[in-house]
Amino acid sequence: MRNPLKILAVPGSVRASSFNRGLLVAARNIGQSEIEIEIYEGLGELPIFSQDLEGENMPARASELDRALRNADAVLIATPEYTGSIPGGLKNLLDWAARPFGNGAFQGKPTAIIGASPGQYGAARSVEMTTNIVGALGANVLERNLTVGRAMDRFDSDGTLSDETVKRSLEDVLTGLSDLARRPVTA
Ligand SMILES: Cc1cc2nc3c(=O)[nH]c(=O)nc-3n(C[C@H](O)[C@H](O)[C@H](O)COP(=O)(O)O)c2cc1C
């Protein structure tokens, strides 16, 4: 048995009944073998990024984020879509993760992006933009993503993912991310 793959799951929403957080909880509950999923809970406490807060002025929350990302074997981001774009809080997190320039925590990091929204396109624009941003940060981005439209029909009233098709797609994303992370690095 191999060591479990440590996946840091990052929700792009701090809403109590967030569908996106619900997707990450569902991913954790799938209980795929050889995978350990930890949900990052610090998004709402991250200060707004400023270059004045770098180096020795770095806030504890930003250092914690950096450590959590670097300790993870892979990252799974679940993003909502706000006004056709990536939510500000998640962009702020990615701005922190971009530093230091050229050596941020996403450099070479196997990363998958998923998203959910009540609309029919399931946060597709935000998923695409987030994919581009982490790609710019040097992440090793999984080609397969997942966009969950009409999210209110896919979750129970207690916020549990109930849609079997979405569950299977989520499992496929986890398998893809795991394969990507375990693939030997070729020069
Ligand atoms: C300010 C704001 C802008 C939004 N813009 C979009 C949008 O452009 N596209 C979309 O599909 N949903 C949009 N929504 C709806 C969100 O997708 C919905 O609130 C979703 O549940 C948020 O994700 P969460 O459940 O993970 O918190 C918007 C919601 C808010 C509050």
The ligand as a MOL file (V3000), in Angstrom:
LIG
                    3D

  0  0  0     0  0            999 V3000
M  V30 BEGIN CTAB
M  V30 COUNTS 31 33 0 0 0
M  V30 BEGIN ATOM
M  V30 1 C -22.5150 38.7970 -6.4280 0
M  V30 2 C -22.9690 37.5230 -7.0950 0
M  V30 3 C -22.7550 37.3380 -8.4430 0
M  V30 4 C -23.1210 36.1320 -9.0610 0
M  V30 5 N -22.8360 35.9420 -10.3870 0
M  V30 6 C -23.0640 34.7210 -10.9470 0
M  V30 7 C -22.6310 34.4410 -12.2820 0
M  V30 8 O -22.0610 35.2620 -12.9710 0
M  V30 9 N -22.8510 33.1890 -12.7750 0
M  V30 10 C -23.4580 32.2100 -12.0370 0
M  V30 11 O -23.6170 31.1000 -12.5330 0
M  V30 12 N -23.8880 32.4570 -10.7690 0
M  V30 13 C -23.6970 33.6830 -10.2260 0
M  V30 14 N -24.0880 33.9330 -8.9300 0
M  V30 15 C -24.8190 32.8910 -8.1920 0
M  V30 16 C -23.8350 31.9640 -7.4870 0
M  V30 17 O -23.4180 31.0080 -8.4400 0
M  V30 18 C -24.5420 31.2850 -6.3290 0
M  V30 19 O -24.8310 32.2310 -5.3110 0
M  V30 20 C -23.7310 30.1220 -5.7740 0
M  V30 21 O -24.5490 29.3680 -4.9210 0
M  V30 22 C -22.4690 30.6060 -5.0590 0
M  V30 23 O -21.6430 29.5250 -4.7440 0
M  V30 24 P -21.7070 28.7830 -3.3170 0
M  V30 25 O -23.0120 28.0510 -3.2680 0
M  V30 26 O -20.5450 27.8590 -3.3400 0
M  V30 27 O -21.6060 29.8310 -2.2440 0
M  V30 28 C -23.7470 35.1280 -8.3020 0
M  V30 29 C -23.9770 35.3390 -6.9330 0
M  V30 30 C -23.5880 36.4900 -6.3330 0
M  V30 31 C -23.8100 36.6710 -4.8350 0
M  V30 END ATOM
M  V30 BEGIN BOND
M  V30 1 1 1 2
M  V30 2 1 2 3
M  V30 3 2 2 30
M  V30 4 2 3 4
M  V30 5 1 4 5
M  V30 6 1 4 28
M  V30 7 2 5 6
M  V30 8 1 6 7
M  V30 9 1 6 13
M  V30 10 2 7 8
M  V30 11 1 7 9
M  V30 12 1 9 10
M  V30 13 2 10 11
M  V30 14 1 10 12
M  V30 15 2 12 13
M  V30 16 1 13 14
M  V30 17 1 14 15
M  V30 18 1 14 28
M  V30 19 1 15 16
M  V30 20 1 16 17
M  V30 21 1 16 18
M  V30 22 1 18 19
M  V30 23 1 18 20
M  V30 24 1 20 21
M  V30 25 1 20 22
M  V30 26 1 22 23
M  V30 27 1 23 24
M  V30 28 2 24 25
M  V30 29 1 24 26
M  V30 30 1 24 27
M  V30 31 2 28 29
M  V30 32 1 29 30
M  V30 33 1 30 31
M  V30 END BOND
M  V30 END CTAB
M  END
